[in-house]
């Protein structure tokens, strides 16, 4: 192995790490670039400033919460924790993940958020971060405020610009990692990742705010009273605030078909049982003289192997509602604010397909 004489770090405008030992910083396209010369330590020179450096043993991961003020669990899992997990899995030296050897330093620890977001952050951290580390997540302030000069044996900095929900090209190599992430998190909570329910259970996801289902109760009644579904258990999945992450994951293992709005909430259902079906709604996408069916998390769902994902198309004026302050010819309003009206002529064929797939164990 040849020794490294210099390193180049490219990063967006937000500087997450302070660089010491004098680095040259300049602009290259849309990135700031720091070029650092790596100077070998002279252990034999007693006057050398770096002779008595303190080394932090173990593997350190520097982490900045991306979900931030909305504290959306779907984004917390896949933009934040998965980003770190994916980094570990992509380097040969860290491919075997040993949580007891990992230490996570957060730029924005849970204590920095106002109530009730701080408690929600604690809940997510306690339920999800054990997949990365069995040690407490600490604030990076202890490091930056240290009077000693500290060095890392191993350092993983950053978790990707957009975690799992990146562009398609970024996910081409991630299908296996997505599957390992699901299995490892279920195993953390003592759930068998390959278990399958013996009976059907349909879950309708109740969501408040944007992108919700406008006629959830109506659809629930129609499913319950339709002859081919009358022997199937049907539940409305309500607010999970009072449930631990472990209890949520255990509930999901009873479900075989889930009907969910798009957005961060749908990504919770990555942890459905093997061969289950997720029916996820889309959003109206402006096309020439009409609407087409937009798929919000297609760049994630297209790379799942354990789960059948069917997309409920939202592609006509009858499929959605917008508040009066929103515009039906403005794509951002349609993508983020359209509330979906479920129609049985579109939904029931998808449910039937899910039942057939389950019977065929497909």
WOKA-V760458 format. One record per residue. N is the residue number from 1. BURIAL is I if it has 24 or more other ideal C-beta (glycine too) atoms within 12 Angstrom, else O. Layout:
N	BURIAL
N	BURIAL
This chain:
1	O
2	O
3	O
4	O
5	O
6	O
7	O
8	O
9	I
10	O
11	O
12	O
13	O
14	O
15	O
16	I
17	I
18	O
19	O
20	O
21	O
22	O
23	O
24	O
25	O
26	O
27	O
28	O
29	O
30	O
31	O
32	O
33	O
34	I
35	O
36	O
37	O
38	O
39	O
40	O
41	O
42	O
43	O
44	O
45	O
46	O
47	O
48	O
49	O
50	O
51	O
52	O
53	O
54	O
55	O
56	I
57	O
58	O
59	I
60	I
61	I
62	I
63	I
64	I
65	I
66	I
67	I
68	O
69	O
70	O
71	I
72	I
73	I
74	I
75	I
76	I
77	I
78	I
79	I
80	I
81	I
82	I
83	I
84	I
85	I
86	I
87	I
88	I
89	I
90	O
91	O
92	O
93	O
94	I
95	O
96	O
97	I
98	O
99	I
100	O
101	I
102	I
103	I
104	I
105	I
106	I
107	I
108	I
109	I
110	I
111	O
112	O
113	O
114	O
115	O
116	O
117	I
118	O
119	O
120	I
121	I
122	I
123	I
124	I
125	I
126	O
127	I
128	I
129	I
130	I
131	I
132	I
133	I
134	O
135	O
136	O
137	I
138	I
139	O
140	I
141	O
142	O
143	I
144	O
145	O
146	O
147	O
148	O
149	O
150	O
151	O
152	O
153	O
154	O
155	I
156	I
157	I
158	I
159	I
160	I
161	O
162	I
163	I
164	I
165	I
166	I
167	O
168	O
169	O
170	O
171	I
172	O
173	O
174	I
175	O
176	O
177	I
178	I
179	I
180	I
181	I
182	I
183	I
184	I
185	I
186	I
187	O
188	I
189	I
190	O
191	I
192	O
193	I
194	O
195	O
196	O
197	I
198	O
199	O
200	I
201	I
202	I
203	I
204	I
205	I
206	I
207	I
208	O
209	O
210	I
211	I
212	I
213	I
214	I
215	I
216	I
217	O
218	O
219	I
220	I
221	O
222	I
223	I
224	O
225	O
226	O
227	O
228	O
229	I
230	O
231	O
232	I
233	O
234	I
235	I
236	I
237	I
238	O
239	O
240	I
241	O
242	O
243	O
244	O
245	I
246	I
247	O
248	I
249	I
250	O
251	I
252	I
253	I
254	I
255	I
256	I
257	I
258	I
259	I
260	I
261	I
262	I
263	I
264	I
265	I
266	I
267	I
268	I
269	I
270	I
271	I
272	I
273	I
274	I
275	I
276	I
277	I
278	I
279	I
280	I
281	I
282	I
283	I
284	I
285	I
286	O
287	O
288	O
289	O
290	O
291	I
292	O
293	I
294	I
295	I
296	I
297	I
298	I
299	I
300	I
301	I
302	O
303	I
304	I
305	O
306	I
307	I
308	I
309	I
310	I
311	I
312	I
313	I
314	I
315	I
316	O
317	O
318	O
319	I
320	I
321	I
322	I
323	O
324	O
325	O
326	O
327	O
328	O
329	O
330	O
331	O
332	O
333	I
334	I
335	I
336	I
337	I
338	I
339	I
340	I
341	I
342	I
343	I
344	O
345	O
346	I
347	I
348	I
349	O
350	I
351	I
352	I
353	O
354	I
355	I
356	O
357	I
358	I
359	O
360	O
361	O
362	O
